[in-house]
Amino acid sequence: MGGRQSLSWTARVGRRSGQDTVLELNATKVTGGGVKRPKRLELSFGSISMLTIPAVTFGLGCWQVKRLTWKLDLVDKLKHRTLANPVPFPIDDLSRLSELEYRPVTIRGEFLHDREFLISPRGRLDKSHVTEEHRRTAGSLISTDTSSHGAHVITPFRIANSDLVILVNRGWVPLSHVTAASRRVGQVEGIVTINAIVRGCEKRPQFVSENNPAAGTWYYRDVDAMAKQHSTAPIFVDATIGESVWRI
């Protein structure tokens, strides 16, 4: 019977003239009768780096799958929240608004049309109110089609039986209707009851200019700055389509 065999390894990092740094793995085969012969395996750092690529790629793939799952789950949750039945606006406990974000609420009060302002430019997402004028001008240099830019009309809204004034996004208007005089039919007066979605602040999108409150120029939804500039509470809601500026 042959003697017992085993392998012992030693590692050494070295550099050869004109070659990359290598990792030397020296394997010595040992038998019962003594040392037989040494073996050496050399791996350059370039080779080691190449071996890490599959692992990194696999890790990135797992991360992408997890992120996609998270996004789909978030979209599903938001969809369920926005489609839930409206609840009364919590006038007696405004701290509840943070937990009601993306939930429909019912609000009773009146629009202060003389204090409205715009967030612009904004594109329209729905097509429920495409008029003949929109179709006729679609594709022209100054188009008012639903795919074109327009603005969101933001109107302060005083809650009934209180001094609380909040901000209501009444929806999108084309460039031809950004002035209140061009859409008087939608400037509903008096006490009304509306359904709206509670919203929070919006981070400034990449490549979008800073708002200029003093000039009345708003590119994105900064609720705190808007509230300060227009003397309202820092509360923002999106009116539902049925309650939008086109409601009448």
GUPA-693373 format. One line per field, with one value per residue: residue number from 1; y, z negated, x of N, C-alpha, C in turn; residue in three letters. Coordinates in steps of 0.05 Angstrom, whole numbers, plus 5000, padded with zeros to 4 digits. Example, Ala and Ser with C-alpha at 12.3 -4.5 7.8 and 13.67 -1.06 7.14 Angstrom:
residues 2
n <- c(1 2)
n.c2 <- c(4886 4955)
n.c3 <- c(4844 4858)
n.c1 <- c(5264 5257)
ca.c2 <- c(4910 4979)
ca.c3 <- c(4844 4857)
ca.c1 <- c(5246 5273)
c.c2 <- c(4934 5001)
c.c3 <- c(4844 4843)
c.c1 <- c(5264 5258)
res <- c(ala ser)
This chain:
residues 248
n <- c(1 2 3 4 5 6 7 8 9 10 11 12 13 14 15 16 17 18 19 20 21 22 23 24 25 26 27 28 29 30 31 32 33 34 35 36 37 38 39 40 41 42 43 44 45 46 47 48 49 50 51 52 53 54 55 56 57 58 59 60 61 62 63 64 65 66 67 68 69 70 71 72 73 74 75 76 77 78 79 80 81 82 83 84 85 86 87 88 89 90 91 92 93 94 95 96 97 98 99 100 101 102 103 104 105 106 107 108 109 110 111 112 113 114 115 116 117 118 119 120 121 122 123 124 125 126 127 128 129 130 131 132 133 134 135 136 137 138 139 140 141 142 143 144 145 146 147 148 149 150 151 152 153 154 155 156 157 158 159 160 161 162 163 164 165 166 167 168 169 170 171 172 173 174 175 176 177 178 179 180 181 182 183 184 185 186 187 188 189 190 191 192 193 194 195 196 197 198 199 200 201 202 203 204 205 206 207 208 209 210 211 212 213 214 215 216 217 218 219 220 221 222 223 224 225 226 227 228 229 230 231 232 233 234 235 236 237 238 239 240 241 242 243 244 245 246 247 248)
n.c2 <- c(4976 5045 5103 5152 5209 5280 5350 5411 5482 5544 5615 5670 5736 5765 5799 5797 5816 5860 5836 5826 5834 5776 5723 5674 5607 5557 5489 5434 5366 5316 5254 5191 5178 5224 5289 5297 5327 5397 5439 5495 5545 5601 5661 5719 5786 5808 5763 5746 5789 5783 5738 5756 5782 5751 5742 5795 5811 5776 5792 5845 5833 5807 5850 5884 5855 5853 5907 5918 5886 5913 5963 5949 5930 5977 6010 5980 5986 6042 6047 6021 6054 6104 6090 6080 6089 6157 6193 6235 6301 6312 6358 6370 6345 6354 6328 6277 6277 6262 6206 6199 6207 6203 6184 6189 6245 6279 6345 6406 6471 6535 6560 6605 6641 6687 6683 6644 6606 6580 6517 6505 6486 6435 6369 6336 6279 6249 6236 6250 6296 6315 6364 6389 6431 6419 6373 6395 6430 6396 6374 6420 6478 6508 6472 6447 6397 6337 6315 6357 6412 6446 6474 6466 6485 6517 6529 6567 6544 6554 6521 6503 6536 6551 6581 6559 6552 6517 6486 6471 6430 6439 6415 6402 6451 6473 6512 6552 6564 6584 6631 6658 6684 6659 6613 6618 6590 6547 6568 6558 6584 6600 6556 6491 6419 6377 6321 6298 6282 6271 6301 6305 6341 6353 6330 6368 6355 6324 6365 6404 6472 6516 6537 6602 6637 6692 6714 6688 6640 6573 6510 6460 6421 6450 6448 6474 6523 6545 6551 6588 6632 6643 6650 6606 6545 6492 6450 6405 6384 6341 6353 6308 6281 6291 6336 6375 6433 6433 6418 6441)
n.c3 <- c(5000 5016 4987 4944 4974 4983 4995 4991 4988 5008 5013 5054 5072 5129 5178 5245 5291 5340 5340 5315 5246 5207 5175 5139 5128 5092 5094 5057 5063 5017 4993 4956 4959 4964 4994 5059 5111 5128 5145 5183 5189 5227 5224 5255 5234 5269 5290 5244 5235 5280 5265 5227 5254 5271 5220 5202 5242 5234 5183 5194 5227 5191 5158 5193 5203 5152 5145 5186 5169 5122 5143 5173 5133 5104 5141 5145 5093 5090 5130 5107 5064 5087 5112 5073 5032 5021 4962 4907 4906 4858 4821 4767 4747 4772 4773 4790 4845 4867 4866 4901 4952 5022 5018 5032 5013 4986 4993 4970 4990 5017 5079 5088 5136 5154 5135 5161 5191 5235 5251 5294 5351 5364 5384 5410 5383 5386 5431 5431 5441 5493 5540 5601 5618 5598 5628 5679 5678 5668 5680 5704 5704 5658 5617 5584 5568 5529 5519 5518 5486 5429 5374 5302 5264 5204 5148 5091 5037 4994 4935 4916 4864 4835 4826 4855 4910 4967 5019 5084 5138 5198 5245 5314 5366 5435 5472 5495 5458 5410 5383 5336 5358 5406 5395 5366 5357 5326 5277 5224 5175 5105 5050 5054 5060 5065 5091 5079 5085 5035 5033 5029 5022 5081 5106 5138 5205 5245 5287 5288 5280 5223 5181 5182 5137 5126 5176 5191 5218 5229 5232 5212 5159 5101 5042 4992 5004 5041 5008 4972 5005 5025 4981 4954 4921 4915 4950 4999 5053 5106 5150 5170 5236 5249 5219 5239 5272 5318 5305 5314)
n.c1 <- c(5017 5010 5040 5009 4979 4981 4964 4996 4989 5018 5017 5037 5048 5074 5115 5132 5182 5160 5110 5043 5023 5022 4987 5014 5004 5030 5033 5048 5059 5054 5077 5077 5130 5157 5172 5147 5138 5135 5079 5055 5008 4990 4955 4935 4918 4883 4857 4832 4798 4764 4738 4704 4664 4617 4594 4583 4548 4506 4490 4472 4430 4395 4384 4357 4311 4288 4279 4242 4200 4188 4171 4126 4093 4087 4060 4013 3992 3985 3947 3903 3894 3881 3834 3799 3740 3718 3736 3715 3744 3794 3782 3783 3828 3883 3932 3924 3928 3976 3976 3936 3953 3948 3897 3827 3788 3731 3711 3684 3670 3692 3718 3772 3778 3803 3854 3881 3935 3987 4019 4069 4109 4061 4041 3983 3950 3903 3848 3795 3768 3775 3768 3735 3764 3815 3827 3828 3871 3912 3978 3994 4038 4030 4001 3943 3931 3920 3970 4004 4039 4013 3982 3975 3920 3920 3882 3866 3826 3774 3756 3691 3656 3701 3766 3805 3847 3863 3903 3882 3890 3862 3866 3887 3898 3897 3946 3917 3878 3898 3889 3842 3798 3789 3763 3715 3668 3681 3693 3669 3624 3610 3590 3613 3617 3671 3710 3774 3845 3892 3955 4027 4090 4130 4190 4241 4244 4296 4334 4296 4278 4289 4235 4204 4179 4168 4161 4117 4124 4120 4147 4144 4113 4117 4096 4101 4128 4091 4046 4065 4074 4023 3991 3964 3945 3995 3974 3955 3915 3893 3842 3791 3776 3722 3714 3744 3774 3744 3694 3643)
ca.c2 <- c(5000 5069 5120 5172 5232 5305 5373 5436 5505 5570 5635 5692 5756 5774 5813 5790 5838 5862 5822 5835 5822 5750 5709 5647 5586 5534 5465 5413 5340 5302 5226 5181 5176 5251 5308 5287 5349 5421 5449 5523 5557 5630 5676 5748 5801 5811 5739 5746 5809 5772 5718 5770 5794 5736 5747 5822 5811 5761 5809 5867 5821 5803 5877 5894 5840 5862 5935 5916 5876 5935 5983 5938 5929 6005 6018 5967 5998 6069 6044 6014 6078 6125 6081 6075 6108 6181 6197 6264 6315 6313 6386 6372 6332 6356 6310 6252 6280 6247 6178 6198 6214 6187 6175 6209 6258 6297 6371 6426 6498 6551 6567 6633 6642 6711 6678 6621 6608 6558 6502 6503 6471 6408 6355 6323 6250 6237 6245 6249 6321 6324 6379 6391 6450 6404 6356 6412 6442 6376 6372 6446 6488 6514 6452 6445 6369 6327 6308 6381 6424 6466 6481 6458 6508 6514 6549 6566 6534 6558 6501 6514 6540 6553 6600 6543 6554 6497 6489 6450 6428 6435 6400 6412 6467 6477 6539 6572 6569 6588 6654 6652 6696 6642 6589 6627 6571 6529 6582 6554 6602 6591 6532 6466 6395 6364 6299 6304 6263 6284 6299 6317 6357 6340 6337 6380 6335 6330 6382 6424 6496 6523 6554 6630 6646 6721 6720 6671 6619 6547 6488 6435 6424 6454 6456 6494 6549 6555 6559 6613 6654 6649 6653 6584 6523 6475 6426 6405 6361 6340 6348 6286 6291 6301 6361 6391 6459 6428 6404 6453)
ca.c3 <- c(5000 5017 4964 4942 4990 4977 5009 4975 5006 4999 5033 5055 5093 5140 5204 5264 5308 5364 5338 5294 5220 5207 5149 5142 5109 5093 5082 5053 5058 4996 4988 4932 4963 4966 5014 5086 5130 5124 5167 5180 5206 5228 5233 5255 5222 5291 5290 5220 5240 5299 5251 5211 5271 5268 5193 5202 5260 5220 5161 5206 5237 5168 5148 5212 5199 5127 5149 5203 5152 5104 5158 5180 5108 5097 5160 5137 5068 5097 5145 5089 5047 5103 5120 5049 5028 5007 4933 4901 4901 4829 4813 4738 4741 4797 4772 4804 4873 4875 4871 4922 4978 5045 5012 5038 4991 4993 4981 4976 4987 5041 5093 5088 5163 5158 5125 5174 5205 5253 5252 5323 5369 5357 5404 5400 5383 5393 5456 5428 5449 5519 5555 5629 5622 5593 5651 5702 5675 5663 5700 5713 5689 5631 5614 5557 5565 5503 5516 5517 5460 5420 5346 5282 5250 5175 5137 5063 5031 4966 4924 4906 4835 4823 4839 4867 4939 4977 5048 5100 5166 5212 5270 5337 5387 5457 5473 5503 5436 5384 5369 5325 5375 5428 5385 5345 5351 5306 5252 5207 5152 5083 5035 5069 5048 5085 5084 5087 5075 5019 5044 5014 5038 5103 5109 5164 5224 5257 5311 5286 5267 5197 5180 5175 5125 5127 5203 5197 5237 5215 5251 5198 5136 5075 5026 4971 5017 5052 4986 4961 5025 5029 4955 4948 4905 4933 4956 5028 5063 5135 5155 5189 5263 5248 5204 5250 5283 5340 5294 5324)
ca.c1 <- c(5000 5025 5038 4988 4985 4967 4973 4998 4990 5028 5010 5056 5043 5099 5113 5153 5190 5144 5085 5025 5026 5010 4983 5026 4995 5049 5022 5068 5048 5069 5070 5090 5158 5170 5162 5150 5143 5118 5063 5050 4987 4992 4931 4939 4895 4864 4841 4815 4777 4746 4722 4684 4642 4591 4582 4572 4524 4484 4481 4457 4405 4378 4376 4337 4286 4277 4269 4218 4179 4180 4156 4100 4078 4080 4039 3988 3982 3975 3922 3882 3889 3867 3807 3783 3718 3727 3731 3713 3769 3797 3785 3788 3853 3899 3955 3917 3932 4000 3968 3916 3964 3938 3870 3806 3774 3709 3716 3662 3680 3690 3743 3779 3788 3820 3880 3892 3961 3992 4044 4072 4091 4051 4027 3958 3951 3877 3836 3766 3755 3786 3747 3739 3787 3840 3832 3833 3898 3933 3998 4003 4061 4020 3980 3930 3923 3926 3998 4019 4042 3994 3988 3956 3908 3920 3864 3861 3799 3768 3739 3666 3653 3727 3784 3827 3849 3882 3909 3869 3897 3837 3871 3902 3886 3916 3957 3896 3860 3912 3877 3815 3778 3784 3748 3697 3647 3691 3699 3645 3622 3594 3598 3612 3630 3688 3726 3802 3865 3912 3982 4049 4108 4142 4218 4246 4254 4321 4334 4274 4287 4278 4212 4209 4154 4164 4152 4094 4132 4121 4152 4138 4096 4130 4073 4108 4133 4066 4029 4076 4071 3995 3978 3946 3957 4011 3958 3951 3899 3886 3813 3786 3769 3695 3713 3765 3767 3726 3670 3618)
c.c2 <- c(5025 5085 5140 5197 5256 5327 5397 5459 5529 5590 5658 5710 5766 5789 5805 5814 5837 5847 5833 5822 5796 5740 5681 5629 5562 5510 5444 5387 5324 5273 5217 5179 5203 5267 5297 5310 5373 5427 5479 5532 5587 5642 5706 5761 5807 5787 5738 5765 5798 5752 5731 5780 5778 5741 5774 5823 5798 5778 5832 5857 5817 5829 5888 5880 5849 5890 5935 5906 5898 5956 5974 5937 5957 6015 6006 5979 6026 6067 6038 6038 6099 6117 6075 6096 6133 6181 6227 6277 6319 6341 6389 6359 6331 6337 6284 6254 6265 6218 6176 6205 6193 6175 6197 6219 6275 6323 6390 6453 6514 6558 6597 6638 6665 6706 6654 6627 6582 6543 6495 6501 6444 6395 6342 6293 6237 6249 6247 6275 6332 6338 6379 6410 6436 6387 6372 6423 6422 6374 6398 6456 6496 6496 6452 6416 6360 6320 6333 6392 6444 6473 6468 6483 6502 6536 6546 6560 6537 6537 6514 6515 6541 6575 6585 6545 6534 6502 6465 6452 6421 6422 6416 6430 6471 6506 6560 6579 6574 6612 6647 6662 6677 6616 6596 6607 6551 6542 6581 6571 6589 6566 6507 6443 6381 6339 6304 6283 6279 6279 6313 6334 6340 6349 6349 6359 6343 6346 6402 6448 6500 6540 6583 6642 6675 6729 6705 6649 6593 6525 6461 6441 6426 6466 6477 6522 6561 6565 6586 6637 6662 6649 6631 6564 6505 6448 6427 6380 6364 6335 6325 6297 6303 6328 6381 6418 6457 6417 6416 6460)
c.c3 <- c(5000 4992 4966 4958 4981 4993 4990 4995 4993 5021 5031 5078 5103 5167 5221 5282 5334 5363 5315 5267 5219 5178 5153 5120 5112 5079 5080 5046 5039 4994 4963 4935 4966 4989 5042 5105 5124 5149 5162 5200 5204 5239 5232 5243 5244 5293 5267 5224 5259 5285 5234 5227 5269 5241 5192 5219 5247 5198 5172 5216 5214 5158 5166 5208 5174 5130 5166 5186 5133 5118 5165 5156 5100 5115 5152 5112 5074 5112 5127 5071 5063 5111 5097 5047 5013 4978 4928 4896 4870 4818 4783 4729 4766 4796 4786 4834 4883 4881 4892 4950 4999 5039 5021 5013 5002 4978 4989 4971 5013 5052 5092 5115 5168 5149 5139 5187 5220 5246 5282 5330 5358 5380 5393 5403 5391 5419 5455 5437 5474 5535 5585 5635 5618 5617 5675 5702 5671 5686 5711 5696 5661 5626 5586 5553 5538 5498 5514 5489 5454 5392 5328 5267 5220 5163 5107 5058 5001 4956 4911 4875 4821 4837 4854 4897 4948 5007 5063 5129 5182 5239 5292 5355 5409 5456 5480 5480 5409 5369 5360 5344 5398 5420 5362 5337 5330 5279 5234 5182 5130 5070 5052 5053 5070 5073 5095 5074 5060 5030 5026 5032 5060 5105 5137 5183 5236 5283 5311 5271 5239 5199 5173 5163 5128 5155 5210 5217 5222 5236 5238 5172 5110 5057 5006 4983 5029 5030 4975 4979 5028 5004 4951 4929 4925 4938 4985 5036 5093 5138 5175 5216 5263 5234 5216 5261 5307 5331 5305 5353)
c.c1 <- c(5018 5021 5016 4997 4969 4979 4975 5002 5002 5022 5031 5048 5070 5094 5137 5159 5174 5118 5068 5033 5011 5007 4993 5016 5013 5036 5044 5054 5065 5059 5083 5120 5172 5159 5168 5157 5125 5102 5057 5029 4988 4966 4937 4914 4875 4846 4822 4792 4756 4727 4700 4660 4616 4578 4569 4547 4501 4472 4464 4430 4385 4367 4354 4310 4273 4265 4243 4195 4169 4164 4128 4082 4069 4058 4012 3976 3971 3949 3899 3874 3873 3839 3789 3760 3728 3719 3729 3740 3771 3802 3792 3814 3870 3924 3949 3923 3956 3994 3947 3927 3956 3910 3850 3793 3751 3712 3693 3674 3676 3717 3747 3793 3807 3849 3893 3919 3965 4019 4047 4102 4084 4037 4002 3960 3926 3867 3806 3752 3768 3764 3754 3762 3813 3847 3841 3861 3920 3952 4008 4026 4054 3996 3969 3920 3932 3955 4016 4021 4020 4002 3967 3946 3906 3903 3862 3832 3794 3748 3715 3667 3680 3743 3807 3825 3870 3886 3897 3879 3872 3841 3885 3886 3906 3926 3937 3877 3874 3902 3849 3793 3771 3769 3729 3675 3655 3697 3675 3646 3606 3605 3593 3624 3646 3702 3754 3821 3886 3940 4002 4066 4120 4171 4223 4257 4281 4317 4311 4285 4276 4253 4220 4184 4148 4153 4127 4099 4136 4125 4145 4124 4112 4109 4079 4112 4108 4048 4039 4070 4041 3978 3956 3960 3973 3997 3950 3935 3895 3856 3811 3776 3741 3693 3734 3755 3747 3699 3644 3621)
res <- c(met gly gly arg gln ser leu ser trp thr ala arg val gly arg arg ser gly gln asp thr val leu glu leu asn ala thr lys val thr gly gly gly val lys arg pro lys arg leu glu leu ser phe gly ser ile ser met leu thr ile pro ala val thr phe gly leu gly cys trp gln val lys arg leu thr trp lys leu asp leu val asp lys leu lys his arg thr leu ala asn pro val pro phe pro ile asp asp leu ser arg leu ser glu leu glu tyr arg pro val thr ile arg gly glu phe leu his asp arg glu phe leu ile ser pro arg gly arg leu asp lys ser his val thr glu glu his arg arg thr ala gly ser leu ile ser thr asp thr ser ser his gly ala his val ile thr pro phe arg ile ala asn ser asp leu val ile leu val asn arg gly trp val pro leu ser his val thr ala ala ser arg arg val gly gln val glu gly ile val thr ile asn ala ile val arg gly cys glu lys arg pro gln phe val ser glu asn asn pro ala ala gly thr trp tyr tyr arg asp val asp ala met ala lys gln his ser thr ala pro ile phe val asp ala thr ile gly glu ser val trp arg ile)
